[in-house]
Amino acid sequence: MTNPILIAFACDEGYSKHVGVVMQSILANATMADRHEFHILTMNLSLDAENRLLEIATRGKATILVHRIDASLLAGFPTGSLPLETYLRLLLPDLLPEYEKILYLDADLIVMDSLSKLWNFPIGTNAIGATIDTIAILKGVAILDHFKALQLPEQHVYFNAGVLLLNLKVLRDLRLLEIVKEWTQRHLSLMINSDQDVLNVVLNGNVSYFDLRWNLQAPLIAPIKLGWKCSTEHVKAVSDPGIIHYVTNRKPWRKEFKLPYQNLYFKYLAQTPWKEDALDPFTTDLVWKRCQEELEWGRKLVMAKIRRLIGRRFILSDDAN
């Protein structure tokens, strides 16, 4: 019997439904040989929500463990605009001392392939496996200034922290919780991207990068549709995504938005104990906002075709062909 793929989530009551959808998408795309063990880190989860997650795992022949975290374990972390739940994943190395690695996933994504391929990605002695973040690809002036404020070296590839393969042994040796706490206490004002910023700082030079298809962030899909010049890896990731990650406030459960693969969210939602939520009707306001979305998308497509006709194409990446 193969060892299970270990997968961790951090969530509160409000996001438990979305974690359920991610779990369902994982199980629906698993191979016959895949086994899964889910770890839920929470400070506020009702028994009803826990039972619903248990139902999903049991039906998919997976194991689930809910870790109810006392706030005292995160004492000393500044919050400001950030909830304490932001830091829950930092507890994984010490919370699971018997394990050597685990996958951490955000709740705002959809899995579209067996996670066994990602699970077996070789990260060697590095602390984590991750993919480049959208903002590092777009490279706006404000973002470059932010990277300088973080004092990240130019060669560092800023990663997205929503899909991580954690080398728990290395992270225990690094004392991840302590070094992140120390940095946040001194530089909280620099954290515009939550704890993702501090993870990029303290783990700089200690990252293995896996293929973009394992964390294809939704804003990177539209450029392909609009005919932008993109890197080969980018094109391949869009043509065969393993995970779609909705990194902005445009989440797939918000029906007023037109988003790639959004139908899959509601497909998997309908297969969970929250299936009644998939039937929520469109209100007049939602219909109007969705019409505006459709019109704006149509405008972008027309403008993209015009740019191609006159020989002008936006370039998304320096190594675009």
N, C-alpha and C positions, 0 to 999 in steps of 0.2 A: 504493500500500500504506500502511495506517495505521501510525502509530508504536505501538510496544508499550506496554502498561500495565506499569509497573515495580513490582514487589512484593518487599519485603524481609521476611525472617524472621531471628530469632536463636534458635539452638537448640543443645543438646548431643545426645549420643547417645541419651539417654533420651527426648527429645522429638521426635526425627527422625520417628518414625512419625506423630505427631500433626500435624507440619508436612506430611507426605505426605497426610494426610486433608484438610487445608485446601486444599492445592494441587489435589487431585482435585475437591473441591467447587467450586473456582473454575472449573476447566476444564469441569466438567459443566454449569455454569450460564452459560457464555460464549455470546455470539452468534457468528454466522458471521464477523462482521467483527473480533472481538476477537483481539488478539495479546498474548502475555504474556511477560515476561522476569522470571524469579525470581532473587533474590539471597539466598543463604544465608550468614549470618554465624555462624561457629562457632569454638570453641577446642578442641573435642573431638568429632570426628565420624569414624567408621570409614569405610573405603573401601566396605564393604558397604552402609552406610546411604546414602552419597553415590550409589552406583550405583542404589539403589532410587529415590531422588528423581529421578535422571536419567531412569530408565525412565518415571516418571509424566509428567515434562515432555515427553519425546520422544513418547510416545504421544499427548499432547495438543497436539503441534506447537508447543510452547513452548520457550523458551531458559532455561537455568539456569546460574548461575555460583556456585560455592562459594568464599567468601572465608575462608581459614583465618587467624584473627587471633592474632598473638603477644601474650601477656599483657603484654609490655612497653609496648604501646600504651595500656594502661590503668593504667600505673604511677601511683601517687599516689592512686588511688581507695580509700577505706576500704571494707572489706567487712563486717566484723562478721558479722551473720546473713545478709548478701546475697552471693551468688556474683558473681564478676567478670562472668559472662555477662549479668547484669542491665544492664550499661552498654554492651553491644555496639552497640545501635542508635544511640548517640550518635556513633559513628564514621562513620555514613553520609554526612554532608555532605562530609567530607574523603576518604572512601574512594572516593566517586563524583564527582570534581570536574567531570566532563563533563556531569553531569545537573542539571536544574533542579528536578525533583520526583520523589518516589517514595512509594508506599504502604507503610506499615509495618503488619504484622499479627501479633498474638499467635498462638500455636499452639493455644489452647484455644477455638476458634470454628469455626463452619460458615458458609460463604458460600451464599446462597440466591438470588442474582440476579447479573446481569452487573455486574462492577466498573467498566465503562466510565462508568456514571452517577456513581459516586463519584470516579473518576479525573478527570472533567471538572468537578468541583465548583470554583467560582471562589473561591480564597482570597486573591486580590489580592496585596497586599504583606505580608500576615500570615505569620508563621513556620510555622504549622501549621493544618490543619483537624482538628476533633475533635468528639466529642459529650459531653454532660453525663454525669457518672458517677452510678451508682446511689446512692452515699452522699450526693450533693448533692441528690438527689430526696427521699430518706427523711428527711434533716435531723434525725438524732438529736442529743441534747444533747452526747454525747461527740464527735461529728463536728464540730459547730459550734465546740466548744472547740479541736479540732485545727486547724481553719481559722484560728482566732485565733492559735494558737501559731505557725503558719506565716506569720502577718502578711499573710494574703491580704486584699485590700480587700473590703468587703461586696458590691460589685457584680460581683466575679469569679465566673464560673460554673466550678466545679471540673470539669475534664474527665477522661475515662477515656483512658489512654494505650495501650490495646490495639489501637485502630484509628486510625491517624494518617495524614493526607496531609501529607507533609513538603515545605516549600518550601526545598529544599537551598541555593539561592543566599542566601536571607535567613539561614538557620541558619549558613552559613559566615561571613557578615558578622558575626553575633552571637558567633562563636567558641563554639558550643554546648558542645563538650567541655570547654573551659577553665572556663566559668562554672558548669557543673554540678559539675565537680570541686571548684572553690573552695567552692561552697555545701555540698556533702556533707562536706567536710573540717571545716567549722565547725558543721554542724547534723545530723550523722548520727543523733542520738538522736530527731530529729523525724520521721524517715522511716518512718512506720508503713505506708505504702502504696508501699514500694519507691521507685524513681526517679520514679514518677508524681507524688509530692509535690513534688520539686524541679523537675520540668518545669512544674508549675502555678505555682510561684513565679517561676522565671526567664522564663517565657513569658507571664506575666500581662499582659493587654492586647494580646497579639500573636496572638490566636486567632480563626479563623473557625469557626463552629459549623454542622456539617451535620446533616441530619435524624437523629433517634434511630433510625430503621429501619436505619441503616448501622452501628450498634453497639448493638443491642438486647441489653442484659445480662439474662441468664436470670432473676435475682431480680425483674425488673420485669414478668415475664409472669404470674406467679401472681396478683397483685392484680386483674388483669382477670378472670381465671377465677373469683376469689372475690368479684367484685362490688364492689370498691372504687371510689370516685369518683376518676377519673384525668383528666389533661389530654387535650385533643383529639389532640395530637401523640403522646402515649403510646398512646392507643387505636388510632390509625392505624398506628403502628409495630408493635404486636402483631398487627394484622390482616394486615400485609403486610411482614414483616421481610426485610431484605436481608442482614444478618449477625446470627447468634445468637452471643453471647459468654458463655462460662461463667466468670464472674469470681471465683467463690469456689472452695473446695476440692472442690466438688461438680462433678466433671468428667464429661463424657459417656461416657468410656471406663470409668468405674466403675459396673459393672452393679448394684451394690447400691442405687444411687440411681434414683429415678423423675424424669426431667428432660424438659423440653419439647424436641421434635425430636431426642431422643437416638437414635431409630432411624436418622436420617440419618447420624450419625457412623459407625455400623456398616455402613450401606449403602455409604458411600464408602470405608470401610476395606476392605471386601470387593473393591473395585475397584483396590486398590493391591497392591504386592508384599508387603505385610504381611497379605494377605487371610486367611492361616491363623489370625491372632490373632482374627479376627471369629468364629471357630468355637469359641473357648474355652468349655467347658461351665460352667454354674452349679454352684458347690459348695453343700453344705448350708448353710454359713454365709451365702453370698451370697443364697440363696433366702430364708432367715429374715430377713435385713436388708431384702430387697426387699419381703417381706410387711409388715414394720413400716412401710416407706415408703408402701405402698399404703393401709394402715389409717390412717396419719396424714393422708394426702391426703384420704381419705374423710371423716375427722373434720372437717377444715377446710372441706370443701364443705358438710357438714351445718350447721356453725356459721354459715357464710356465708348459707345459706338462711334460717336462723332469724333472723339479724340483719336480713335484708331484710324478713322478715315483720313484725318489730316496729318497722321503720322506722329501724334504726340501720345506717349504712354508714361504713366507714373512709374517710378522705380522704387520698389519696397526694400530691396536688399542690395548691398554693395557687390555681392557675388552673383547677382542675377545675370542670366544669359540673354 
